[in-house]
Amino acid sequence: MKFPGQIFYQWYQNLLSNPRSRGWAIALSLLYLISPFDISPDFLPILGQIDDVILISLLISGLYQWLVKPAPAQPAADPSTRTIDVNAVPLDPLD
């Protein structure tokens, strides 16, 4: 059973990993951070900043994973790295 926080985390990371929705996710996250309307109002001393800190950490971790992700390996174009088919023959240990 997944907790709601895990579901939200996976959903948000999927948004950031998708090139079509990445820009919108970043823009809407920044808009939410500067907006006066929050899930928990900012005038509450500690509770008001919890949702902002969580969103900032999700945004930074998602962007970090996207920027640091290694590029897919390209096949070698060198003709000397061709594959050679070999017919294997079992050896008889009694010979």
C-alpha positions, 0 to 999 in steps of 0.5 A: 500500500502506498502512502499519499506522499509517495503517490504525489512524489512519483507523480511529480517526478514523472511530470519532471521527467516528461519533456512535454510537461516539464516546463509546465511543472516548473512554471506552476511550481514556481507560481505556487511558491510565490502565490499567497494561496497555499495548502497551509497558509504562510502566516502560521509559524512553522506549518505555513512553510512546510508545503513550500519546503516540500515543493522546493525539495521535490523540484530541486531533486527532480531537476537534479535527476534530470540534469545529471541523468547519463546519456544513453550509450551509442553503438560504436561506429568503428568497423573493427568492433564487429560481432563474430559468430563462433560455433562452440564445440563441446570437449569430451573430457575422456579424450 
